[in-house]
Amino acid sequence: MKLTGAQILCESLIKEKVEVMFGVPGGAVLPFYDAMPQYPQLRHILVRHEQGAAHAADGYARALGRVGVCVATSGPGATNLVTGIAAAHLDSSPVVAITGQVARPFIGKDAFQEIDITGITLPITKHNYLVMRAEDLATVVKEAFHIAREGRPGPVLIDIPRDVFIEEAEFRYPDRVNLRGRRPTLNGHPAQVKKAAKLINEAKRPLIIAGRGVIISGAFAQLKELAEKGQIPVVTTLLGIGSFPESHVLSFGMLGMHGMAYANMAVNAADLIIAIGMRFDDRATAKVSGFAPHAQVVHIDIDPAEIGKNVRVDVPIVGDVAHVLKALNEQVAPQNRVEWVSQIEEWRREHPSTIIRETESLLPQYVIRQIYEITQGNAIIVTGVGQHQMWSAHHFQYDRPNSLISAGGLGPMGFELPAAIGAKVARPEETVWCIAGDGGFQMTIQELATVAQENVTLKIAIINNRFLGMVRQWQQLFYQRRYVATPLAGPDFVKVAEAYGIAAIKVTDRLQVIPAIQRAMEHEGPFLIDFVVEPEENVYPMVPPGAALAEIMEEPREEVRAR
Amino acid sequence: MAKHTLIALVEDKPGVLNRVASLFRRRGFNIESIAVGHAELPGLSRMTIVVDGTAALVEQVRKHLDKLIDVVKVTDITDDNTVARELALIKVKATPSTRSELIQIVDIFRANIVDVASDSVTVEVTGDEDKIDSLFRLLKGFGIREIARTGRIAMTRGAARPLVVEGKPQREAPRRRAKGPDVISNL
């Protein structure tokens, strides 16, 4: 039986077990939207801006480990997706973006709402397609979903001209993809694994740096086994938070520009770095030439192009983290590295990076800590980008796998709200806290309407310091306190939320924090808290830009003494 | 820094050259030349890419190229025993008095004159870059009107086929041999 392109697309999405799409309709995708009522198993969530659709699909993908889908029309709809697609690309998140295109006869004519979206997204997708025949649609969808999840995941865009949605073709869903020359390596090369095991067994001060690859691969148990068997301390990247329980005795928090002082000191002193599913981002390594100066490096990653890209590697192992660690664990000898582990513990005692100072004023760190205490860690935290993101990384203890969702690579402000919507839709049984800055929140604030319309029971905490806080911090530290274009005369977020029909309260006093969070948790629907915090609070520790990881700026000492 | 020759088998689809070129621009890799034509297998094109850079950089180029979905296989054949050729067409000013000297030079280089006009001749020459460069230098004295070069194409000598797609790759480490289901997160 012949189906229209739109029907073929819906059928194919169902074959790929898609349950939810986030999108905004428009002229070029109208035939697709028109077919949706025939497929009630495909839930469409209307967002208020296509950037929100892409971030929501990304948040959905990160929370669930399945492909997230977003939809936009041609031209401006498609270009609005770009930030969200780029965020998914940099953080290896499997997203399929479906865009409408002008009808085939109009392509290349600068028609109304025509834009070359495959050209635009070329460097920010794993692959993209312009589908010129309805009969190709099923194969393209099959390939797109395969590519999005295969190996190192990432976004794939499918651009479909309006008349291809209408064209009829025979529907037959292929049962396998036929991509020549593509077969990601899963198992590490045995000789490399052997070499790595030898280095690990001989190392006096080995250190594991775990990244998001551990989470994507689902290698939580294997990582824990490696750490425990060899008594190897573990630090994580920002996106690696949630790969290893932070309450574990071998866990020493996050490394990097705003990493724990003791984590960075451990990197600096280590004689062996075992980098697992991470890509040596400059926010993690700081100045590359000063990174882990005494260490040999074992790098495990599924993407061969990551090997040797930023940091010299002694033993590369290309493969899936879970597979490689399984093989590696068999060869790692049980050891007792008391001296090394207690050295890092001593650094942690001397340089406690997560202590919150005693003060009457409302500190942002205290807010995050109380969200942790009240949820007892049983929540998924979704952050935007900036100071609140770093405080969320520092002051919430992530013991559960994959419990932090944050766009570390691209750093798009405004990620938090739509991504939290995606995460909550993906995992409705979980408590999802969206932690936002007052700056970033205003970049996608319109998605409050989506929250209200779909009754997404998010809990939203705005860390409101009336500044673009992280930029202000840099201005304070590196631009002699010239606060150019960073003070924000924000709206009344409570009134805004209420205008959208969302319950909200403002908190200005430290004593109101716990009752407010409790109230949010008890409230049936979505709830927003505007935490009006200390405006000029800084994120510490900090490694200044351009400095080596060992050059750590800690919270000024007099303040520490005042504790 | 040295010149490296990469050979890529790519899907013969619209936009593939754009993807390859975009990758080079995006990562700041420098292409010396790129030559594209049909490969022996239907639906595939063969690119010969000459890149200037350190071995580490070229290895990055190779791996990033390999990540492109439409790129089926890439091999660095720089250290192999290869046949490498480039074709050039050179249009040179020629007067009745200089024409015979020109013909002698062309003969020495085993090049051909493929077009003659009243005031010019067009020379076709095949060879490696050095040969073409030397001929170019000699002809320069006569006055060069136009030059068109194809860029290098290359092939390994003998039976070795570094770009075999089906079956086991002959030169590459086992990184492509592993089999198994796709990696899907099991969160």
Chai-1 contact restraints between the chains, C-beta under 6 A:
chainA,res_idxA,chainB,res_idxB,connection_type,confidence,min_distance_angstrom,max_distance_angstrom,comment,restraint_id
A,G65,B,S185,contact,1.0,0.0,6.0,A-B,restraint_1
A,G65,B,L187,contact,1.0,0.0,6.0,A-B,restraint_2
A,L122,B,S22,contact,1.0,0.0,6.0,A-B,restraint_3
A,P123,B,S22,contact,1.0,0.0,6.0,A-B,restraint_4
A,P123,B,R26,contact,1.0,0.0,6.0,A-B,restraint_5
A,H127,B,I69,contact,1.0,0.0,6.0,A-B,restraint_6
A,R149,B,I184,contact,1.0,0.0,6.0,A-B,restraint_7
A,E150,B,D182,contact,1.0,0.0,6.0,A-B,restraint_8
A,R180,B,V72,contact,1.0,0.0,6.0,A-B,restraint_9
A,R180,B,V165,contact,1.0,0.0,6.0,A-B,restraint_10
A,G181,B,V72,contact,1.0,0.0,6.0,A-B,restraint_11
A,G181,B,K73,contact,1.0,0.0,6.0,A-B,restraint_12
A,T185,B,R175,contact,1.0,0.0,6.0,A-B,restraint_13
A,T185,B,A178,contact,1.0,0.0,6.0,A-B,restraint_14
A,L186,B,A178,contact,1.0,0.0,6.0,A-B,restraint_15
A,L186,B,G180,contact,1.0,0.0,6.0,A-B,restraint_16
A,N187,B,A178,contact,1.0,0.0,6.0,A-B,restraint_17
A,H189,B,P174,contact,1.0,0.0,6.0,A-B,restraint_18
A,I216,B,S185,contact,1.0,0.0,6.0,A-B,restraint_19
A,G218,B,S185,contact,1.0,0.0,6.0,A-B,restraint_20
A,G218,B,N186,contact,1.0,0.0,6.0,A-B,restraint_21
A,P304,B,K63,contact,1.0,0.0,6.0,A-B,restraint_22
A,A305,B,K63,contact,1.0,0.0,6.0,A-B,restraint_23
A,A305,B,H64,contact,1.0,0.0,6.0,A-B,restraint_24
A,A305,B,K67,contact,1.0,0.0,6.0,A-B,restraint_25
A,V318,B,R175,contact,1.0,0.0,6.0,A-B,restraint_26
A,D320,B,V183,contact,1.0,0.0,6.0,A-B,restraint_27
A,N402,B,L187,contact,1.0,0.0,6.0,A-B,restraint_28
